[in-house]
Amino acid sequence: MLIEQYATYIGEGNIEEIKAVAEPLKGLKVLHVNSTKLGGGVSEILYRLIPLMRDLGIDAEWQVIKGDEEFFKVTKKIHNLLHMPGHDRLTSEDIITYMRTTHTNLSYIDTSPYDIVFIHDPQPMGLIVNKRQGQKWIWRCHIDISTPDEETWKFIEMFVNAYDAIVFHIAEFAKEGVKIPKFIIAPSIDPFHDKNVELDRNFITSTLEKFGIDPKRPLVLQVSRFDRLKDPFGVLQAFKMVKRACDCQLVLAGGYASDDPEGEEVYNEVMEEASKMKDVFVLNLPPDSHYEINALQRAATVVVQKSIREGFGLVVTEAMWKEKPVVGGNVGGIRRQIVNGFTGYLVNSIEGTAYRIRQLLINSEMAKVMGRNAKERVRHTFLITRQLKDYLVLINYLINSDHIQR
């Protein structure tokens, strides 16, 4: 069985426990729906989660909604406004665009055969209007909606309250006043994913050389989509400060997903700013560059994730799995991953980011100890087997709470 291979990391006892939780769900039809097959943590998790659910006897499937550029501009605006109020506003034209595309997807995605439907993030959440009697629908919210723009919240609230449950990464992300049951399930990484497997040292070195990076000099790395909320410009400023005391290099590696029309704009701005600096490499990588990302993370001396707002930040988990100390913004799910001073550091400013990077570059032994601590934290808390079990427990709860007849 596919699930058996994870015993290497979590032990046979935990495997048997997962099987026991899955036993009553055999034959259940489960659908996951999101907005892209490539790019971002949601799609990466689903690529690994769906086969594991099937391996346990659950009839799991994954479908992706269709949308044009205008639709994804609107959903990106919704995404940003749910994070926090902004200068932008959701217009009547935006709402028409969202509803029109939702209507198109109602006929494209047939949700009727399924017992359980997981809808990931705001883009496909309007599909709830197709809910039939006996089904259980779960909105899997991957963003922080605790302090949203109120007008935007009023628009999506009419969809939210039609769901049977809502799942957040951490409790702080929940919006007060949500009427449906709320659950907390942190995301995870798969140790057998190409991005996380062990790599040959020669491959790591050749990857660095391919991008013009010196394998012999210390390397500071941030991996993330080109998004203003990831604050790549703050990382560049912090690196300027670090360079005054340490000879090192900076890599900003990532890309932009098909459902994020702002990505290219941010990438171009980062490129322009980085061109004024020495020893900075900005890598716009295809979404399937898993081995390259893996190699960069394993080569890094210090990993940074200086987000201003963050859903969870699985790149932090990935780096921790590779025994790297991470300097992360003290926001969202990052502060649930990093144990400050034990597996890395949480920071609140550009100056603080520079100080902690410099500290880890200078004290290599401390960085190694933090890295070992970091990997153990991931092994116990953030592997995909734990998330799988959490989902199975949630489905069991929803079925038993209403005695669904299958």
C-alpha positions as CSV (number, residue, x, y, z in Angstrom):
1,M,0.0,0.0,0.0
2,L,1.1,3.6,-0.7
3,I,0.3,4.6,2.9
4,E,2.8,2.0,4.2
5,Q,5.9,3.8,3.0
6,Y,5.3,6.6,5.5
7,A,6.0,4.2,8.4
8,T,9.7,5.2,7.8
9,Y,8.9,8.6,9.2
10,I,5.9,8.1,11.5
11,G,6.0,4.5,12.6
12,E,3.7,1.5,12.1
13,G,1.5,2.5,15.0
14,N,0.5,5.7,13.3
15,I,-0.2,4.0,10.0
16,E,-2.5,1.5,11.7
17,E,-4.4,4.4,13.4
18,I,-4.9,6.1,10.0
19,K,-6.3,2.9,8.5
20,A,-8.7,2.5,11.4
21,V,-10.0,6.0,11.0
22,A,-10.4,5.4,7.2
23,E,-12.2,2.1,7.6
24,P,-15.8,3.4,8.0
25,L,-15.3,5.7,5.0
26,K,-14.4,3.0,2.4
27,G,-16.4,3.6,-0.8
28,L,-17.3,7.2,0.1
29,K,-17.2,9.6,-2.9
30,V,-15.1,12.7,-2.1
31,L,-14.4,15.7,-4.4
32,H,-11.8,18.4,-4.0
33,V,-12.2,21.5,-6.1
34,N,-9.7,24.4,-6.5
35,S,-8.7,26.9,-9.1
36,T,-5.3,25.6,-10.5
37,K,-3.5,22.4,-11.1
38,L,-0.1,24.1,-11.0
39,G,1.4,26.6,-8.6
40,G,0.9,27.2,-4.9
41,G,0.6,25.0,-1.8
42,V,-3.1,23.9,-2.4
43,S,-2.3,22.1,-5.6
44,E,0.8,20.5,-4.2
45,I,-1.0,19.1,-1.3
46,L,-3.9,17.8,-3.4
47,Y,-1.5,16.0,-5.8
48,R,-0.3,13.9,-2.9
49,L,-3.5,13.7,-0.8
50,I,-5.8,12.3,-3.4
51,P,-3.7,9.2,-4.1
52,L,-3.5,8.5,-0.3
53,M,-7.2,8.8,0.1
54,R,-7.8,6.4,-2.7
55,D,-5.2,4.0,-1.3
56,L,-7.4,3.9,1.9
57,G,-10.4,2.9,-0.1
58,I,-12.0,6.3,-0.5
59,D,-13.2,7.3,-4.0
60,A,-11.5,10.7,-4.1
61,E,-11.3,13.0,-7.1
62,W,-9.9,16.5,-7.9
63,Q,-11.4,19.0,-10.3
64,V,-10.3,22.5,-11.3
65,I,-12.7,25.3,-12.2
66,K,-12.3,27.3,-15.5
67,G,-11.9,31.0,-15.6
68,D,-10.5,33.8,-17.8
69,E,-8.1,36.5,-16.9
70,E,-10.8,38.9,-15.8
71,F,-12.3,36.4,-13.4
72,F,-8.9,35.7,-11.8
73,K,-8.3,39.4,-11.5
74,V,-11.5,39.6,-9.5
75,T,-10.7,36.6,-7.3
76,K,-7.3,38.0,-6.6
77,K,-9.0,41.3,-5.5
78,I,-11.3,39.2,-3.3
79,H,-8.3,37.3,-1.9
80,N,-6.5,40.6,-1.0
81,L,-9.6,42.2,0.5
82,L,-10.4,39.1,2.6
83,H,-6.8,39.4,4.0
84,M,-7.4,43.0,5.0
85,P,-9.2,46.2,4.0
86,G,-7.5,48.0,1.1
87,H,-7.8,51.0,-1.2
88,D,-9.5,48.8,-3.7
89,R,-13.2,47.9,-3.6
90,L,-15.3,45.1,-5.0
91,T,-17.5,46.7,-7.7
92,S,-20.8,45.6,-9.2
93,E,-18.9,44.7,-12.4
94,D,-16.6,42.5,-10.3
95,I,-19.6,40.7,-8.8
96,I,-21.1,40.1,-12.2
97,T,-17.9,38.6,-13.5
98,Y,-17.6,36.3,-10.5
99,M,-21.2,35.2,-10.7
100,R,-21.1,34.7,-14.5
101,T,-18.0,32.5,-14.3
102,T,-19.5,30.6,-11.4
103,H,-22.6,29.9,-13.5
104,T,-20.4,28.5,-16.3
105,N,-18.6,26.2,-13.9
106,L,-21.9,24.9,-12.5
107,S,-22.4,22.9,-15.7
108,Y,-18.7,22.2,-16.2
109,I,-18.2,20.6,-12.7
110,D,-20.7,18.0,-11.8
111,T,-20.8,17.7,-8.0
112,S,-23.9,15.6,-7.7
113,P,-22.3,12.1,-7.5
114,Y,-20.3,13.0,-4.3
115,D,-21.0,12.5,-0.7
116,I,-18.4,15.0,0.5
117,V,-17.2,18.1,-1.4
118,F,-14.2,20.2,-0.4
119,I,-14.0,23.6,-1.9
120,H,-10.6,25.3,-1.6
121,D,-10.5,29.1,-1.3
122,P,-12.8,31.8,-2.7
123,Q,-12.5,31.1,-6.4
124,P,-14.8,28.1,-6.6
125,M,-16.9,28.7,-3.5
126,G,-20.0,29.8,-5.5
127,L,-20.4,26.2,-6.6
128,I,-22.3,25.6,-3.3
129,V,-25.5,26.6,-5.0
130,N,-25.4,23.1,-6.6
131,K,-25.4,21.4,-3.2
132,R,-27.9,18.5,-3.1
133,Q,-29.7,16.9,-0.1
134,G,-27.5,14.5,1.9
135,Q,-24.2,16.0,0.8
136,K,-21.7,17.6,3.1
137,W,-19.8,20.6,1.8
138,I,-16.6,21.9,3.4
139,W,-15.0,25.3,2.6
140,R,-11.3,24.9,3.0
141,C,-10.1,28.5,3.6
142,H,-6.4,28.8,3.1
143,I,-6.2,32.5,3.9
144,D,-6.6,34.8,7.0
145,I,-10.1,36.2,7.0
146,S,-10.1,37.5,10.6
147,T,-10.1,41.2,9.6
148,P,-11.5,41.4,6.1
149,D,-12.9,44.3,4.1
150,E,-16.5,44.2,5.4
151,E,-18.2,44.8,2.0
152,T,-16.2,41.9,0.5
153,W,-17.1,39.7,3.5
154,K,-20.8,40.5,3.1
155,F,-20.6,39.3,-0.5
156,I,-19.0,35.9,0.2
157,E,-20.8,35.4,3.5
158,M,-24.0,34.3,1.7
159,F,-22.0,31.4,0.2
160,V,-20.1,30.6,3.4
161,N,-23.1,30.1,5.5
162,A,-24.5,27.5,3.1
163,Y,-21.5,25.2,3.8
164,D,-21.6,22.5,6.5
165,A,-18.2,23.3,7.9
166,I,-15.2,25.7,7.4
167,V,-11.6,24.7,7.9
168,F,-8.8,27.2,8.8
169,H,-5.1,26.7,9.1
170,I,-5.0,28.3,12.5
171,A,-7.7,29.6,14.9
172,E,-6.6,33.2,14.5
173,F,-7.7,33.1,10.8
174,A,-11.3,32.6,11.6
175,K,-13.9,35.4,11.1
176,E,-16.0,36.2,14.1
177,G,-19.7,35.6,13.6
178,V,-19.4,32.7,11.2
179,K,-22.4,30.5,11.8
180,I,-21.2,27.2,10.6
181,P,-18.9,24.8,12.5
182,K,-15.2,25.8,12.4
183,F,-12.3,23.4,12.4
184,I,-8.5,23.9,12.5
185,I,-6.3,21.7,10.3
186,A,-2.8,22.8,9.4
187,P,-1.5,22.0,6.0
188,S,1.5,19.7,5.4
189,I,4.3,18.5,3.2
190,D,5.0,15.1,1.7
191,P,8.5,13.8,2.4
192,F,8.3,11.7,-0.8
193,H,7.5,14.7,-3.0
194,D,10.3,15.6,-5.4
195,K,10.6,18.9,-3.5
196,N,11.5,17.1,-0.3
197,V,13.4,13.9,-1.1
198,E,17.1,13.6,-0.4
199,L,19.4,14.9,-3.3
200,D,22.9,14.0,-4.4
201,R,25.4,16.6,-3.5
202,N,26.6,16.8,-7.1
203,F,23.1,17.6,-8.3
204,I,22.8,20.4,-5.7
205,T,26.1,21.9,-6.8
206,S,25.3,21.7,-10.5
207,T,21.9,23.4,-9.9
208,L,23.6,26.3,-8.2
209,E,26.2,26.6,-11.0
210,K,23.4,26.5,-13.6
211,F,22.0,29.7,-12.1
212,G,25.4,31.3,-11.7
213,I,25.3,31.0,-7.9
214,D,28.6,30.3,-6.1
215,P,28.4,27.0,-4.2
216,K,31.2,28.0,-1.9
217,R,29.8,31.2,-0.5
218,P,26.9,31.5,2.1
219,L,23.5,31.6,0.6
220,V,20.3,33.4,1.9
221,L,17.2,32.1,0.2
222,Q,13.5,33.1,0.0
223,V,11.2,30.8,-2.0
224,S,7.7,32.1,-2.7
225,R,5.3,33.3,-5.3
226,F,6.0,36.8,-6.5
227,D,3.4,38.5,-4.4
228,R,3.6,41.8,-2.5
229,L,2.4,40.0,0.7
230,K,5.6,37.9,0.6
231,D,7.5,41.2,0.8
232,P,10.4,40.4,-1.6
233,F,11.3,44.2,-1.5
234,G,11.7,44.0,2.3
235,V,14.0,41.0,1.8
236,L,16.1,43.0,-0.6
237,Q,16.5,45.8,1.9
238,A,17.4,43.4,4.7
239,F,20.0,41.8,2.4
240,K,21.6,45.2,1.8
241,M,22.1,45.5,5.6
242,V,23.5,42.0,5.9
243,K,26.0,42.5,3.1
244,R,27.7,45.3,5.1
245,A,29.0,42.7,7.6
246,C,28.8,39.3,5.7
247,D,30.0,38.1,2.3
248,C,26.9,36.3,1.1
249,Q,24.4,35.8,-1.8
250,L,20.7,36.2,-2.0
251,V,18.3,34.1,-4.1
252,L,14.6,35.0,-4.5
253,A,13.1,32.0,-6.2
254,G,9.5,31.4,-7.2
255,G,7.0,32.0,-9.9
256,Y,3.4,33.0,-10.2
257,A,0.3,30.8,-10.6
258,S,-2.3,31.0,-13.4
259,D,-4.9,32.3,-11.0
260,D,-2.6,35.2,-9.8
261,P,-2.5,38.0,-12.5
262,E,-0.5,40.3,-10.3
263,G,2.5,37.9,-10.2
264,E,4.2,39.0,-13.4
265,E,3.9,42.7,-12.4
266,V,5.6,42.0,-9.0
267,Y,8.3,39.9,-10.6
268,N,9.2,42.7,-13.0
269,E,9.4,45.2,-10.2
270,V,11.6,42.8,-8.1
271,M,13.9,42.3,-11.2
272,E,14.3,46.0,-11.6
273,E,15.2,46.5,-7.9
274,A,17.6,43.5,-7.8
275,S,19.4,44.7,-10.9
276,K,20.8,47.6,-8.8
277,M,22.4,45.1,-6.3
278,K,25.3,42.7,-6.4
279,D,25.0,39.0,-5.6
280,V,21.2,38.9,-5.9
281,F,19.6,36.2,-8.1
282,V,15.9,36.4,-9.0
283,L,14.7,33.1,-10.4
284,N,11.3,32.8,-12.1
285,L,10.9,29.1,-12.2
286,P,8.2,26.9,-13.8
287,P,5.8,25.3,-11.3
288,D,7.3,21.9,-11.8
289,S,10.8,22.9,-10.8
290,H,10.6,20.8,-7.7
291,Y,14.1,19.4,-7.8
292,E,15.6,22.8,-8.3
293,I,13.7,24.3,-5.4
294,N,14.8,21.3,-3.3
295,A,18.4,21.9,-4.3
296,L,18.3,25.6,-3.5
297,Q,16.8,24.9,0.0
298,R,19.4,22.3,0.7
299,A,22.2,24.6,-0.4
300,A,20.9,27.6,1.6
301,T,22.7,28.7,4.7
302,V,19.7,30.6,6.0
303,V,16.1,30.5,4.6
304,V,13.9,33.6,4.9
305,Q,10.1,34.0,4.6
306,K,9.5,37.6,5.3
307,S,5.7,37.7,4.7
308,I,3.5,40.6,5.7
309,R,0.5,38.4,5.7
310,E,0.6,34.7,5.3
311,G,-1.9,31.8,5.1
312,F,0.5,29.2,6.3
313,G,3.7,29.3,4.3
314,L,4.6,25.7,3.5
315,V,8.0,26.8,2.2
316,V,8.9,27.3,5.8
317,T,8.0,23.7,6.5
318,E,9.9,22.5,3.5
319,A,13.1,24.4,4.6
320,M,12.7,23.1,8.2
321,W,12.5,19.5,6.8
322,K,15.9,20.1,5.2
323,E,17.3,21.1,8.6
324,K,17.5,24.8,7.8
325,P,16.9,27.6,10.4
326,V,14.2,29.9,9.0
327,V,13.9,33.6,9.7
328,G,10.2,34.3,9.2
329,G,7.7,37.1,9.5
330,N,5.8,37.0,12.8
331,V,2.5,36.5,11.0
332,G,-0.2,33.9,10.2
333,G,0.9,30.3,10.0
334,I,4.6,31.1,10.1
335,R,4.5,31.7,13.8
336,R,2.8,28.3,14.2
337,Q,5.7,26.6,12.5
338,I,8.8,28.4,13.9
339,V,9.6,28.1,17.6
340,N,11.3,31.4,18.1
341,G,14.9,30.8,19.2
342,F,14.6,27.0,18.9
343,T,14.0,26.2,15.2
344,G,14.6,29.7,13.8
345,Y,13.5,33.3,14.4
346,L,10.3,35.3,14.1
347,V,10.8,38.9,13.0
348,N,8.7,42.0,12.8
349,S,10.8,44.4,10.8
350,I,13.4,44.7,8.0
351,E,16.0,45.6,10.6
352,G,15.1,42.5,12.7
353,T,15.2,40.3,9.6
354,A,18.7,41.6,8.8
355,Y,19.9,41.1,12.4
356,R,18.7,37.5,12.6
357,I,20.1,36.5,9.2
358,R,23.5,38.0,10.1
359,Q,23.4,36.2,13.5
360,L,22.8,32.8,11.8
361,L,25.5,33.4,9.1
362,I,28.1,34.2,11.8
363,N,27.2,31.4,14.2
364,S,27.1,28.2,12.1
365,E,27.0,25.8,15.0
366,M,23.8,27.5,16.4
367,A,22.3,27.4,12.9
368,K,23.0,23.6,12.7
369,V,21.3,22.9,16.0
370,M,18.3,25.0,15.1
371,G,18.1,23.1,11.8
372,R,18.0,19.7,13.5
373,N,15.3,20.9,15.9
374,A,13.3,22.2,12.9
375,K,13.3,18.8,11.1
376,E,12.0,17.0,14.2
377,R,9.2,19.6,14.6
378,V,8.1,18.9,11.0
379,R,8.3,15.1,11.4
380,H,6.0,15.2,14.4
381,T,3.6,18.0,13.3
382,F,3.6,18.9,9.6
383,L,3.8,15.7,7.5
384,I,0.9,14.9,5.1
385,T,-0.1,11.8,7.1
386,R,-1.2,14.0,10.0
387,Q,-3.3,16.2,7.6
388,L,-4.8,13.1,6.0
389,K,-5.9,11.8,9.4
390,D,-7.3,15.2,10.3
391,Y,-9.4,15.2,7.1
392,L,-10.6,11.6,7.8
393,V,-11.7,12.6,11.3
394,L,-13.5,15.6,10.0
395,I,-15.4,13.5,7.4
396,N,-16.3,10.9,10.0
397,Y,-17.6,13.7,12.3
398,L,-19.8,15.2,9.6
399,I,-21.2,11.9,8.5
400,N,-22.0,10.7,12.0
401,S,-23.4,14.1,13.1
402,D,-26.2,13.7,10.5
403,H,-26.3,10.0,9.8
404,I,-25.8,10.3,6.0
405,Q,-27.2,7.3,4.2
406,R,-24.8,6.1,1.5
